[in-house]
Amino acid sequence: MKVIVIGATGTIGKAVSEQLATRHEVIRVGNTNGQYHVDIADPASVEALFARVGKADAVVVAAGNVHFGPLSEITPQQLHIGLQHKLMGQVNVALAAQRHLNDGGSITLTSGIVGDEPIRYGVSATMVNAAVEGFIRAAAIELPRGLRINGISPSVLQESMEAYGPYFHGFEPVPATRVAQAYIKSVDGLHTGRVYHVW
């Protein structure tokens, strides 16, 4: 299969790309690095990416920015970061994928544990992750041509504990290689409308 991995240079995306590459052709895409570049918050950039890459069998999105900060100080502009990038960015990819993936292809998006287990300063991330998962469940019943869509909800990564550990007391960190297995399940499996928890 030909699989597009958006966010391929990040911690999760790199692990996913490496594991997929043992069996599939992987197209590594990043914001500024990778074989191709894309700004997922810009629908025109997403369309241009699919036009350059051509038909594919699967697309994985392991990218998306959100703002972390106290609710008492958060601004609409800061909330907009997550809404525009992690939520609508992934939705932009899914909408374009309907037209560019081969029949029976798959779309895999990324949410996160704070969608179910909120943390201090994570209101934007909780809001966005919950919305991503809602989109996945609803889109699964309408996608044409046998296309599938799933999501991955990872816990905090072991590799990220130095930076994010203070916000995740009591959470069990998981290695990126384990998280990558859930993406493999989504790409190579048969399910649709599922959110795989890696907690």
Backbone as numpy.savetxt, mean C-alpha at the origin, in Angstrom:
# Nx Ny Nz CAx CAy CAz Cx Cy Cz
4.42 -13.89 -13.96 3.58 -12.69 -13.96 4.45 -11.43 -13.96
3.89 -10.37 -14.46 4.53 -9.06 -14.43 3.87 -8.26 -13.32
4.67 -7.89 -12.30 4.14 -7.24 -11.10 4.79 -5.87 -10.92
3.97 -4.84 -10.79 4.44 -3.49 -10.53 4.42 -3.28 -9.02
5.56 -2.92 -8.45 5.64 -2.63 -7.02 5.94 -1.14 -6.84
4.97 -0.42 -6.33 5.12 1.01 -6.08 5.55 1.19 -4.63
6.64 1.90 -4.43 7.26 1.99 -3.11 8.33 0.93 -2.95
8.89 0.49 -4.08 9.81 -0.64 -4.09 11.14 -0.36 -3.40
11.46 0.90 -3.14 12.73 1.21 -2.50 12.58 1.39 -0.99
11.33 1.32 -0.48 11.11 1.41 0.95 11.38 0.08 1.64
11.27 0.06 2.95 11.58 -1.15 3.71 10.67 -2.31 3.33
9.37 -2.07 3.31 8.43 -3.13 2.92 8.54 -3.42 1.44
8.53 -2.39 0.63 8.56 -2.57 -0.82 9.78 -3.33 -1.30
10.91 -3.09 -0.67 12.13 -3.80 -1.05 12.00 -5.29 -0.72
11.47 -5.60 0.47 11.29 -7.00 0.86 10.30 -7.70 -0.06
9.22 -7.01 -0.40 8.21 -7.58 -1.31 8.82 -7.82 -2.68
9.54 -6.84 -3.20 10.14 -6.96 -4.53 11.11 -8.13 -4.60
11.94 -8.27 -3.56 12.92 -9.35 -3.56 12.25 -10.72 -3.56
11.18 -10.87 -2.77 10.51 -12.16 -2.72 9.73 -12.44 -4.00
9.07 -11.44 -4.54 8.33 -11.65 -5.79 9.26 -11.97 -6.95
10.44 -11.37 -6.94 11.38 -11.52 -8.05 11.90 -12.95 -8.20
11.71 -13.78 -7.19 12.14 -15.18 -7.32 11.25 -15.95 -8.28
10.03 -15.43 -8.55 9.09 -16.13 -9.42 8.48 -15.27 -10.51
8.58 -13.96 -10.38 7.88 -13.06 -11.29 8.81 -11.96 -11.82
8.37 -11.33 -12.88 9.05 -10.12 -13.36 8.54 -8.96 -12.52
9.44 -8.27 -11.83 9.05 -7.18 -10.95 9.50 -5.85 -11.53
8.56 -4.93 -11.64 8.84 -3.56 -12.08 8.89 -2.70 -10.82
10.09 -2.22 -10.48 10.28 -1.46 -9.24 10.06 0.03 -9.49
9.11 0.59 -8.73 8.70 1.99 -8.91 8.85 2.74 -7.60
9.37 3.95 -7.67 9.49 4.79 -6.49 9.10 6.21 -6.80
9.11 7.05 -5.79 8.81 8.46 -6.01 9.97 9.14 -6.74
11.20 8.82 -6.32 12.37 9.40 -6.97 13.40 8.35 -7.36
13.27 7.11 -6.84 14.19 6.03 -7.17 13.44 4.88 -7.81
14.18 3.92 -8.35 13.55 2.77 -8.98 13.64 2.84 -10.49
13.12 1.79 -11.16 13.14 1.75 -12.62 12.26 2.84 -13.22
11.14 3.10 -12.53 10.20 4.14 -12.95 9.86 5.00 -11.75
9.37 6.21 -12.01 9.00 7.13 -10.94 7.52 7.47 -11.06
6.87 7.69 -9.91 5.46 8.08 -9.93 5.14 8.89 -8.68
4.23 9.84 -8.82 3.64 10.54 -7.70 2.21 10.04 -7.60
1.95 9.11 -6.65 0.63 8.49 -6.61 -0.48 9.47 -6.26
-0.13 10.62 -5.68 -1.13 11.63 -5.37 -1.62 12.36 -6.62
-0.95 12.15 -7.74 -1.29 12.82 -9.00 -1.84 11.78 -9.97
-3.15 11.79 -10.25 -3.72 10.79 -11.15 -3.06 10.75 -12.52
-2.62 11.90 -13.02 -1.96 11.95 -14.32 -0.63 11.22 -14.28
0.10 11.34 -13.18 1.37 10.64 -13.02 1.15 9.12 -12.96
0.07 8.70 -12.30 -0.25 7.27 -12.22 -0.61 6.73 -13.60
-1.41 7.46 -14.34 -1.77 7.03 -15.70 -0.53 6.94 -16.59
0.36 7.92 -16.44 1.58 7.92 -17.24 2.45 6.71 -16.91
2.49 6.33 -15.64 3.26 5.15 -15.25 2.73 3.91 -15.94
1.43 3.68 -15.86 0.85 2.50 -16.50 1.06 2.53 -18.02
1.01 3.71 -18.62 1.24 3.82 -20.06 2.67 3.43 -20.40
3.63 3.81 -19.56 5.03 3.48 -19.82 5.32 2.00 -19.59
4.76 1.45 -18.51 5.05 0.07 -18.14 4.31 -0.91 -19.04
3.12 -0.54 -19.48 2.31 -1.44 -20.30 1.51 -2.39 -19.44
0.87 -3.36 -20.07 0.02 -4.30 -19.36 0.80 -5.06 -18.30
0.14 -5.31 -17.17 0.75 -6.07 -16.07 -0.30 -6.99 -15.48
0.16 -7.88 -14.63 -0.74 -8.84 -14.00 -1.09 -8.48 -12.56
-0.29 -7.64 -11.95 -0.54 -7.24 -10.57 0.15 -5.91 -10.28
-0.44 -5.18 -9.33 0.19 -3.97 -8.83 0.11 -3.98 -7.31
1.22 -3.65 -6.69 1.33 -3.57 -5.23 1.69 -2.13 -4.88
0.99 -1.58 -3.89 1.34 -0.24 -3.41 1.80 -0.36 -1.95
3.07 -0.09 -1.74 3.65 -0.07 -0.39 4.20 1.33 -0.15
3.33 2.32 -0.34 3.75 3.72 -0.24 2.56 4.54 0.27
2.86 5.67 0.86 1.80 6.56 1.30 2.21 7.33 2.55
2.12 8.64 2.48 2.52 9.50 3.59 1.32 9.89 4.45
1.54 10.01 5.76 0.55 10.57 6.68 1.27 11.47 7.66
0.52 12.35 8.31 1.08 13.25 9.33 0.82 12.68 10.72
1.83 12.69 11.57 1.67 12.32 12.96 1.80 13.56 13.83
0.86 13.75 14.73 0.91 14.90 15.62 -0.29 14.91 16.54
-0.25 15.69 17.63 -1.35 15.72 18.59 -2.63 16.30 17.99
-3.75 15.70 18.36 -5.04 16.14 17.85 -5.29 17.62 18.15
-4.83 18.09 19.31 -5.07 19.48 19.70 -4.38 20.48 18.80
-3.37 20.01 18.04 -2.61 20.93 17.20 -2.75 20.64 15.70
-3.37 19.53 15.35 -3.41 19.13 13.94 -4.28 20.09 13.13
-3.85 20.35 11.91 -4.56 21.28 11.04 -5.19 20.52 9.88
-6.19 21.12 9.23 -6.76 20.48 8.05 -5.70 20.20 6.98
-4.73 21.10 6.86 -3.68 20.90 5.86 -2.84 19.66 6.20
-2.58 19.44 7.48 -1.82 18.26 7.87 -2.63 16.98 7.66
-3.92 17.02 7.96 -4.78 15.86 7.68 -4.84 15.58 6.18
-4.77 16.62 5.41 -4.84 16.49 3.95 -3.68 15.66 3.39
-2.53 15.67 4.07 -1.37 14.90 3.60 -1.75 13.43 3.47
-2.30 12.85 4.52 -2.69 11.46 4.48 -3.84 11.19 3.53
-4.82 12.10 3.52 -5.97 11.93 2.64 -5.55 11.96 1.18
-4.67 12.88 0.83 -4.26 13.04 -0.56 -3.27 11.97 -0.99
-2.36 11.56 -0.08 -1.28 10.67 -0.49 -1.58 9.21 -0.19
-1.72 8.85 1.10 -1.90 7.42 1.40 -3.27 6.91 0.99
-4.31 7.73 1.16 -5.66 7.28 0.77 -5.88 7.46 -0.73
-5.97 8.69 -1.19 -6.29 8.92 -2.60 -5.17 8.47 -3.52
-3.92 8.49 -3.04 -2.83 7.97 -3.86 -3.06 6.51 -4.21
-3.42 5.71 -3.21 -3.66 4.30 -3.46 -4.93 4.09 -4.27
-5.95 4.91 -3.99 -7.18 4.84 -4.79 -6.88 5.19 -6.24
-6.04 6.19 -6.48 -5.67 6.55 -7.86 -5.07 5.36 -8.59
-4.21 4.61 -7.89 -3.58 3.43 -8.51 -4.64 2.38 -8.82
-5.54 2.13 -7.86 -6.57 1.11 -8.07 -7.50 1.48 -9.23
-7.87 2.75 -9.32 -8.75 3.18 -10.41 -8.09 3.00 -11.77
-6.81 3.36 -11.85 -6.10 3.19 -13.12 -5.88 1.72 -13.44
-5.64 0.92 -12.41 -5.37 -0.51 -12.62 -6.54 -1.22 -13.28
-7.75 -0.75 -13.04 -8.93 -1.35 -13.69 -8.78 -1.41 -15.20
-8.10 -0.42 -15.74 -7.97 -0.31 -17.21 -6.68 -0.92 -17.73
-5.67 -1.08 -16.86 -4.34 -1.45 -17.35 -3.88 -2.85 -16.96
-4.54 -3.48 -15.99 -4.14 -4.83 -15.62 -4.80 -5.86 -16.55
-4.11 -6.96 -16.74 -4.68 -8.06 -17.51 -5.86 -8.67 -16.76
-6.74 -9.36 -17.48 -7.86 -10.04 -16.86 -7.37 -10.93 -15.72
-8.09 -10.91 -14.61 -7.71 -11.73 -13.47 -6.57 -11.18 -12.65
-6.14 -9.97 -12.95 -5.02 -9.37 -12.23 -5.40 -8.96 -10.82
-4.38 -8.55 -10.05 -4.63 -8.19 -8.65 -4.04 -6.84 -8.28
-4.71 -6.22 -7.31 -4.30 -4.94 -6.73 -4.10 -5.18 -5.24
-2.96 -4.77 -4.72 -2.70 -4.92 -3.28 -2.32 -3.57 -2.70
-3.12 -3.10 -1.74 -2.88 -1.81 -1.10 -2.38 -2.02 0.33
-2.01 -0.92 0.99 -1.44 -1.00 2.33 -2.19 -0.09 3.29
-2.62 -0.67 4.43 -3.19 0.14 5.51 -2.20 0.11 6.68
-2.59 -0.42 7.83 -1.68 -0.48 8.96 -2.43 -0.74 10.25
-1.72 -1.25 11.23 -2.33 -1.68 12.49 -3.07 -0.56 13.20
-2.63 0.69 13.03 -3.30 1.77 13.76 -4.70 2.05 13.23
-5.07 1.45 12.11 -6.45 1.51 11.67 -7.38 0.80 12.65
-6.85 -0.21 13.33 -7.61 -0.97 14.33 -7.18 -0.66 15.75
-5.93 -0.29 15.93 -5.36 -0.05 17.25 -4.73 1.35 17.28
-5.55 2.38 17.50 -5.02 3.76 17.46 -3.91 4.00 18.47
-3.02 4.90 18.10 -1.93 5.31 18.98 -1.98 6.83 19.19
-1.31 7.28 20.22 -1.21 8.72 20.46 -0.53 9.38 19.26
-1.07 10.51 18.84 -0.57 11.30 17.71 -0.84 10.65 16.35
-1.64 9.58 16.33 -1.86 8.87 15.07 -3.24 9.02 14.48
-3.97 10.08 14.84 -5.35 10.22 14.37 -5.45 10.21 12.85
-4.50 10.87 12.17 -4.53 10.89 10.70 -4.31 9.50 10.14
-3.34 8.78 10.69 -3.05 7.43 10.21 -4.22 6.49 10.45
-4.87 6.59 11.62 -6.02 5.74 11.91 -7.15 6.02 10.93
-7.44 7.28 10.71 -8.50 7.69 9.79 -8.23 7.17 8.38
-7.03 7.37 7.91 -6.69 6.99 6.53 -6.66 5.48 6.37
-6.05 4.77 7.31 -5.98 3.31 7.20 -7.37 2.69 7.18
-8.27 3.19 8.03 -9.64 2.68 8.04 -10.33 2.95 6.70
-10.08 4.11 6.13 -10.70 4.44 4.84 -10.14 3.57 3.71
-8.84 3.30 3.73 -8.24 2.41 2.72 -8.91 1.04 2.78
-9.11 0.52 3.99 -9.72 -0.80 4.13 -11.17 -0.80 3.69
-11.89 0.28 3.95 -13.27 0.40 3.46 -13.32 0.41 1.94
-12.39 1.11 1.33 -12.33 1.14 -0.14 -12.10 -0.26 -0.69
-11.18 -0.99 -0.08 -10.85 -2.35 -0.55 -12.09 -3.24 -0.53
-12.82 -3.23 0.59 -13.99 -4.10 0.71 -15.06 -3.74 -0.30
-15.27 -2.45 -0.53 -16.30 -2.03 -1.47 -15.88 -2.26 -2.92
-14.62 -1.95 -3.22 -14.14 -2.10 -4.61 -14.15 -3.56 -5.04
-13.93 -4.47 -4.11 -13.84 -5.89 -4.46 -15.13 -6.41 -5.10
-16.26 -5.84 -4.75 -17.52 -6.35 -5.30 -17.88 -5.73 -6.65
-17.06 -4.75 -7.10 -17.38 -4.08 -8.36 -16.30 -4.19 -9.43
-15.13 -4.67 -9.08 -14.05 -4.70 -10.07 -14.42 -5.61 -11.24
-14.10 -5.19 -12.45 -14.45 -5.97 -13.65 -13.40 -7.03 -13.97
-13.72 -7.89 -14.92 -12.77 -8.79 -15.59 -12.04 -9.73 -14.64
-12.66 -10.06 -13.51 -12.01 -10.97 -12.58 -10.87 -10.36 -11.79
-10.76 -9.05 -11.81 -9.70 -8.39 -11.05 -9.97 -8.55 -9.55
-8.89 -8.67 -8.78 -8.97 -8.82 -7.34 -8.30 -7.64 -6.65
-8.76 -7.36 -5.42 -8.12 -6.32 -4.62 -8.08 -6.76 -3.16
-6.92 -6.60 -2.54 -6.73 -6.92 -1.13 -5.86 -5.84 -0.48
-5.77 -5.91 0.84 -4.91 -4.97 1.56 -4.05 -5.69 2.58
-2.97 -5.07 2.95 -2.08 -5.58 3.98 -2.05 -4.56 5.11
-2.26 -5.04 6.34 -2.22 -4.19 7.53 -1.09 -4.67 8.43
0.11 -4.10 8.28 1.23 -4.54 9.11 1.29 -3.81 10.45
1.89 -4.47 11.43 2.24 -3.80 12.67 3.49 -2.96 12.41
3.97 -2.31 13.44 5.21 -1.55 13.31 6.33 -2.53 12.94
7.21 -2.10 12.05 8.29 -2.97 11.60 9.44 -3.01 12.61
10.07 -4.16 12.70 11.28 -4.25 13.51 12.31 -3.24 13.03
12.41 -3.09 11.72 13.41 -2.19 11.12 13.12 -0.72 11.43
11.90 -0.41 11.88 11.52 0.98 12.13 11.44 1.32 13.62
11.78 0.38 14.48 11.59 0.60 15.91 12.45 1.74 16.46
13.62 1.95 15.88 14.47 3.04 16.37 13.76 4.38 16.22
13.04 4.55 15.10 12.36 5.81 14.83 10.97 5.87 15.46
10.23 4.76 15.43 8.82 4.78 15.83 8.51 4.04 17.12
9.50 3.34 17.68 9.28 2.55 18.88 8.58 3.28 20.02
8.94 4.55 20.31 8.30 5.26 21.42 6.78 5.43 21.27
6.28 5.32 20.04 4.84 5.46 19.80 4.11 4.13 19.85
4.86 3.03 19.92 4.25 1.71 19.81 4.58 0.81 21.01
4.52 1.37 22.21 4.74 0.57 23.41 3.66 -0.51 23.49
4.09 -1.75 23.73 3.14 -2.85 23.85 2.79 -3.52 22.53
3.24 -2.97 21.41 3.01 -3.58 20.11 4.18 -4.51 19.79
3.87 -5.65 19.20 4.93 -6.57 18.81 5.41 -6.22 17.41
6.66 -5.78 17.26 7.16 -5.44 15.92 7.33 -6.69 15.07
7.19 -6.52 13.77 7.34 -7.64 12.84 8.41 -7.32 11.81
9.17 -8.30 11.36 10.19 -8.04 10.34 9.56 -7.83 8.97
10.19 -7.02 8.16 9.67 -6.74 6.82 9.53 -8.00 5.99
10.41 -8.98 6.20 10.33 -10.22 5.43 9.04 -10.98 5.73
8.57 -10.91 6.99 7.31 -11.55 7.33 6.13 -10.80 6.73
6.18 -9.47 6.79 5.12 -8.65 6.18 5.03 -8.95 4.69
6.18 -9.12 4.05 6.20 -9.37 2.61 5.41 -10.62 2.24
5.38 -11.60 3.13 4.65 -12.84 2.84 3.18 -12.58 2.60
2.61 -11.61 3.31 1.19 -11.29 3.11 0.96 -10.70 1.72
1.89 -9.90 1.25 1.78 -9.36 -0.11 1.87 -10.49 -1.14
2.74 -11.46 -0.88 2.85 -12.61 -1.77 1.52 -13.36 -1.81
0.91 -13.55 -0.64 -0.38 -14.23 -0.58 -1.43 -13.50 -1.41
-1.42 -12.18 -1.35 -2.38 -11.39 -2.11 -2.14 -11.51 -3.61
-0.87 -11.41 -4.02 -0.54 -11.44 -5.46 -0.76 -12.83 -6.04
-0.29 -13.85 -5.36 -0.32 -15.20 -5.90 -1.58 -15.99 -5.53
-2.37 -15.46 -4.62 -3.54 -16.20 -4.15 -4.80 -15.95 -4.96
-5.94 -16.27 -4.36 -7.22 -16.18 -5.05 -8.22 -15.26 -4.35
-7.91 -14.81 -3.15 -8.86 -14.02 -2.38 -9.04 -12.63 -2.96
-10.18 -12.02 -2.62 -10.41 -10.62 -2.94 -11.23 -10.00 -1.82
-11.05 -8.69 -1.63 -11.76 -7.99 -0.57 -11.25 -8.27 0.82
-10.07 -8.85 0.92 -9.50 -9.22 2.21 -8.46 -8.19 2.67
-8.33 -8.06 3.98 -7.23 -7.29 4.57 -6.46 -8.27 5.44
-5.22 -8.53 5.06 -4.37 -9.47 5.79 -3.63 -8.72 6.90
-3.88 -9.13 8.13 -3.19 -8.54 9.29 -1.86 -9.24 9.51
-0.81 -8.47 9.67 0.50 -9.03 10.02 0.90 -8.40 11.34
0.36 -8.95 12.41 0.55 -8.41 13.74 1.27 -9.43 14.59
